[in-house]
Amino acid sequence: MNGLGHPVTIFDPGLTQPVSRTNSSTDLNGTTASLGVLMGHVFRRSSGRGWRLRRRSMELWPHWITKLRRFVPDLALQTPLLQVAGDEATRVRFHDLAGQRQQLGLTTLSAAELNGIWPGAEHGGLRSEQDGRVDPLKLQQSLRLAVGELQVGLVAEPVEAVERHNAGWRVWRAGGQHDDFFAVVICAAMASSTLLAPLGHDRPMAPVLGQALRLELNNAAIDWHHWPAVLVDQGFNLIPDGPGRLLLGATVEPGTEAAEDPLALMRSLHDQAPDWLRSATVVEHWSGLRARPVERPAPLLEHLEPGLLLASGHYRNGVLLMPASAEWIAAELNHNLLITGA
């Protein structure tokens, strides 16, 4: 049973695998491969669904962390986030955004104020006190423990097909067994399209690969106490990861094959990286796939038919938008079950 009293079953072949990364793995789901960066309040738009989802998620994350910390005590919302301005136009945009969202904790920093952290950032940056990061591995560990306590059914088998059955839905497993439900939520990333196409719903997804690194610094003693939880420069995330360690990610590569050129550009920050970053040793390298909707805005949150929901294609914002997406799913399921009387 979930927190609203409905019986829930999760189908996921990855349930039998430990929550971890494997060096150089290219077969990771988006959340496991993610760095868990939360860029909610620094979103450039101030209206529309994308902004509403981000703002709602940022409202919900502290509550989620409080509840999930019971299962993994060191799970935390790591803040703040600092975004470096790459040019004068971006500096002006950051200034305007900070003026609009002071109540959300946004402030601008000058080049001089950034010098002790990131020398050479001549256009300054934008600091967000509430944005930052959630460790995606600890997050998944806590969620697994939480669903166990809620007596959620867990089936470590892939789903091959979903079909209409009587007033509900029949889910066919790869092993040939089937289960019947009043409602089904499709949240299978790239596989979502395959499950929906036979039902007449065309929701194509494009794979976008991202590579990330864990680095050990060799020639510098960086004082992480003065660093933000996440520093974003040229779209790449730099995350302190303990004494002498740094996480760096992530590339944006269409397709499913990891390439060396995007990785090299990330390592050098387009030839603007400090020497201590260039000389760092790679101690872990991984990649994962994100599902990006084709010709539709991400994510896909749709009530396709009575009892058939789609919540997928979050692209680069799966961890960020998790709370708002879950809230939407719960509301839609409650509405659907009230109408059907289930």
JOSUL-V394431 format. One record per residue. N is the residue number from 0. OMEGA is omega in degrees with one decimal (* if undefined). NEAR is the number of other C-alpha atoms within 10 Angstrom. D_LAST is the distance of its C-alpha to the last C-alpha in Angstrom with 2 decimals. Layout:
# JOSUL-V394431
{{N;OMEGA;NEAR;D_LAST} {N;OMEGA;NEAR;D_LAST}}
This chain:
# JOSUL-V394431
{{0;176.4;15;14.45} {1;-176.1;17;15.23} {2;179.4;12;16.70} {3;175.3;8;13.55} {4;-179.9;8;11.99} {5;173.3;13;9.69} {6;-175.9;13;11.16} {7;173.4;17;13.36} {8;178.1;17;15.89} {9;174.2;15;18.93} {10;-178.1;16;21.14} {11;179.7;14;24.65} {12;179.7;13;27.97} {13;-178.8;14;29.68} {14;-179.7;14;28.05} {15;-177.5;11;31.01} {16;175.1;8;33.53} {17;178.5;10;34.96} {18;-177.9;15;34.48} {19;174.3;14;37.93} {20;174.1;18;40.03} {21;-179.3;13;42.66} {22;176.6;12;45.91} {23;179.6;15;46.18} {24;174.8;14;42.69} {25;-177.9;20;41.26} {26;-179.3;15;38.04} {27;173.1;18;36.17} {28;-173.8;17;32.81} {29;-177.3;24;33.10} {30;179.7;20;32.16} {31;-179.5;23;34.52} {32;-175.0;26;37.32} {33;170.5;27;36.78} {34;176.3;24;39.06} {35;-178.0;21;36.24} {36;179.3;24;38.10} {37;176.9;27;36.45} {38;-177.1;23;38.14} {39;-175.7;24;36.02} {40;178.2;25;38.46} {41;176.8;26;41.19} {42;-170.0;12;39.17} {43;-179.7;11;41.66} {44;-179.3;12;39.49} {45;177.3;15;38.69} {46;178.4;8;36.04} {47;-175.9;8;33.24} {48;-178.3;13;30.00} {49;178.8;16;31.95} {50;-179.8;17;33.54} {51;179.1;15;30.44} {52;-179.3;20;28.59} {53;-177.9;24;31.70} {54;179.1;21;32.31} {55;178.0;16;28.81} {56;-179.5;24;28.96} {57;173.4;23;32.35} {58;-175.0;15;31.05} {59;-172.8;16;28.31} {60;179.2;20;30.48} {61;178.4;14;32.46} {62;177.6;11;29.36} {63;-178.1;15;28.03} {64;179.9;19;31.50} {65;-179.1;14;31.74} {66;-175.1;13;28.54} {67;-179.6;22;29.33} {68;175.9;16;32.97} {69;-178.6;13;32.08} {70;176.1;18;31.56} {71;-170.5;18;34.41} {72;-177.9;12;36.88} {73;171.7;12;38.94} {74;-174.4;20;36.11} {75;169.3;19;37.34} {76;-174.8;19;37.17} {77;-177.9;18;40.65} {78;0.0;17;42.37} {79;173.9;20;44.18} {80;-179.9;28;44.27} {81;-179.2;29;47.49} {82;-177.8;24;47.72} {83;177.0;26;51.25} {84;-176.9;25;52.47} {85;-179.3;16;54.13} {86;-176.2;12;56.11} {87;179.5;12;57.16} {88;178.5;11;54.44} {89;177.4;16;51.78} {90;179.5;21;53.65} {91;179.3;14;53.55} {92;177.3;14;49.82} {93;-179.9;25;49.23} {94;179.6;18;51.42} {95;-178.3;13;49.48} {96;178.7;21;46.11} {97;178.1;21;47.37} {98;-179.2;13;48.62} {99;-170.4;12;45.23} {100;177.3;15;43.27} {101;-178.0;12;45.61} {102;177.4;9;42.93} {103;174.4;16;40.81} {104;179.2;15;43.74} {105;175.6;24;45.36} {106;176.6;20;49.16} {107;176.1;24;51.74} {108;177.5;19;54.33} {109;177.0;15;57.79} {110;179.9;18;59.47} {111;-180.0;15;61.61} {112;179.3;14;58.62} {113;-169.1;19;57.09} {114;-178.5;13;60.37} {115;-179.8;12;59.93} {116;-171.4;16;56.63} {117;-178.3;18;56.89} {118;178.1;13;60.49} {119;177.9;15;61.04} {120;-168.9;19;58.00} {121;179.6;18;60.32} {122;177.7;19;57.66} {123;-177.2;27;55.86} {124;-178.4;25;52.12} {125;-179.5;24;48.94} {126;177.8;22;47.61} {127;-175.3;24;44.01} {128;-175.1;18;43.63} {129;173.4;22;39.83} {130;-179.6;26;39.36} {131;-171.7;24;40.24} {132;167.4;22;38.51} {133;178.6;23;36.01} {134;-173.8;19;37.06} {135;178.8;21;34.46} {136;176.5;20;35.22} {137;177.9;21;34.85} {138;179.5;23;31.66} {139;177.0;18;30.14} {140;-178.5;17;31.49} {141;179.7;21;29.88} {142;178.2;16;26.45} {143;179.2;16;26.66} {144;-179.1;14;27.56} {145;-178.7;18;24.85} {146;175.5;18;21.97} {147;178.4;14;23.67} {148;-179.8;12;23.62} {149;177.7;14;19.90} {150;174.2;14;19.43} {151;176.6;18;18.02} {152;-178.0;15;18.39} {153;179.9;17;21.44} {154;-177.1;16;22.54} {155;-179.6;15;26.04} {156;176.3;17;25.97} {157;175.0;15;26.01} {158;-179.2;21;23.43} {159;-177.1;15;25.32} {160;172.8;17;22.85} {161;-179.7;22;19.37} {162;176.8;15;18.61} {163;-179.2;14;16.19} {164;-176.9;12;14.84} {165;-179.9;9;13.26} {166;-177.5;11;10.20} {167;-172.0;16;10.06} {168;176.6;19;12.97} {169;-179.3;18;15.64} {170;-179.9;19;17.76} {171;177.2;18;21.33} {172;179.2;18;23.51} {173;-178.6;12;27.27} {174;177.3;10;28.02} {175;177.5;8;26.41} {176;176.9;9;23.32} {177;178.6;14;19.82} {178;-178.0;11;16.31} {179;-176.9;16;12.99} {180;172.5;16;10.11} {181;-177.0;18;7.17} {182;178.9;19;9.62} {183;175.2;21;13.32} {184;178.1;16;15.93} {185;177.8;18;19.46} {186;-170.1;16;22.08} {187;177.5;20;24.78} {188;-175.7;22;27.80} {189;-178.4;20;30.22} {190;-179.2;16;27.99} {191;-179.0;20;25.28} {192;-178.8;19;27.41} {193;-179.5;18;27.74} {194;-174.8;19;24.04} {195;-174.8;20;23.42} {196;179.5;13;26.55} {197;178.8;12;25.52} {198;178.0;12;22.49} {199;179.7;8;25.01} {200;-177.0;13;24.63} {201;179.3;12;28.04} {202;-178.1;20;27.96} {203;178.2;19;31.20} {204;175.3;22;32.10} {205;177.6;19;35.64} {206;174.8;21;36.59} {207;-175.6;20;38.69} {208;174.6;23;40.42} {209;176.9;28;41.47} {210;179.0;26;44.15} {211;-176.0;24;44.77} {212;163.2;24;47.54} {213;-173.5;21;48.38} {214;171.9;21;52.03} {215;-177.3;21;54.74} {216;-175.0;19;57.38} {217;-167.6;14;60.94} {218;-179.3;12;63.38} {219;174.2;12;61.91} {220;-177.5;10;60.76} {221;178.4;15;58.00} {222;-176.7;12;57.06} {223;-179.1;17;53.27} {224;-179.8;8;53.33} {225;-178.0;9;54.26} {226;169.2;19;51.66} {227;175.5;22;48.21} {228;178.7;24;45.18} {229;171.0;26;45.04} {230;-177.3;23;47.87} {231;178.2;21;47.08} {232;178.4;20;50.04} {233;178.8;13;49.93} {234;178.5;16;46.22} {235;-176.8;19;46.78} {236;175.4;23;45.51} {237;-170.6;22;47.91} {238;175.0;24;46.43} {239;-172.8;21;48.61} {240;-178.7;15;47.62} {241;-177.4;10;49.99} {242;176.1;12;53.79} {243;-178.2;17;55.24} {244;-178.2;20;51.91} {245;170.1;20;50.02} {246;179.8;21;46.92} {247;178.7;25;47.48} {248;-1.4;24;44.96} {249;179.2;25;43.68} {250;176.2;23;44.97} {251;-172.5;18;43.23} {252;176.8;18;43.98} {253;-179.8;15;42.42} {254;-173.1;13;41.65} {255;-176.2;17;41.18} {256;176.8;15;44.76} {257;-178.7;22;46.22} {258;-177.2;13;49.61} {259;-175.4;10;52.57} {260;178.1;10;53.54} {261;178.6;17;50.43} {262;179.0;20;50.71} {263;178.5;14;54.38} {264;178.3;14;53.71} {265;179.8;25;51.20} {266;-176.9;21;53.71} {267;-174.0;16;56.40} {268;-178.4;17;54.26} {269;176.7;11;56.10} {270;178.5;11;59.43} {271;-178.1;14;58.90} {272;174.8;17;57.77} {273;-176.7;13;60.03} {274;-177.3;11;62.21} {275;177.4;14;60.31} {276;179.2;19;57.15} {277;-175.0;16;59.00} {278;-178.0;17;60.66} {279;-179.9;19;57.55} {280;177.3;14;56.71} {281;177.7;14;53.41} {282;175.8;11;51.90} {283;-178.9;16;48.46} {284;178.7;19;47.26} {285;176.9;23;43.78} {286;179.5;28;41.78} {287;-176.9;25;38.22} {288;170.5;31;36.40} {289;177.5;30;34.39} {290;-179.6;26;32.28} {291;179.1;24;33.43} {292;178.3;22;31.73} {293;177.2;13;34.25} {294;173.4;10;35.10} {295;179.5;12;32.06} {296;176.3;14;32.05} {297;-4.1;20;30.63} {298;174.6;23;27.93} {299;175.4;19;25.40} {300;-172.0;18;22.28} {301;170.6;16;20.49} {302;-170.6;16;17.19} {303;179.4;11;18.41} {304;174.0;11;15.69} {305;179.3;19;12.04} {306;179.1;21;10.60} {307;-179.3;21;14.26} {308;174.1;20;16.10} {309;176.4;21;19.77} {310;-171.5;21;21.41} {311;177.4;27;24.79} {312;-178.9;30;28.48} {313;177.2;24;29.41} {314;-175.1;22;33.02} {315;-172.1;23;35.16} {316;-178.4;21;32.76} {317;179.9;22;29.99} {318;-179.7;24;30.85} {319;-172.2;25;31.69} {320;-178.3;24;28.45} {321;-177.4;18;26.14} {322;-178.9;21;25.10} {323;177.9;20;24.51} {324;179.0;23;22.61} {325;178.4;13;20.32} {326;177.7;14;19.80} {327;179.6;16;18.97} {328;-178.6;19;16.39} {329;-179.4;15;14.66} {330;-179.8;11;14.82} {331;178.8;18;13.54} {332;178.3;22;10.49} {333;179.6;14;9.73} {334;-178.0;14;10.56} {335;-177.6;19;8.57} {336;176.1;15;5.11} {337;-179.5;10;6.73} {338;-177.0;10;7.97} {339;-177.3;12;5.41} {340;-178.7;7;3.79} {341;*;10;0.00}}
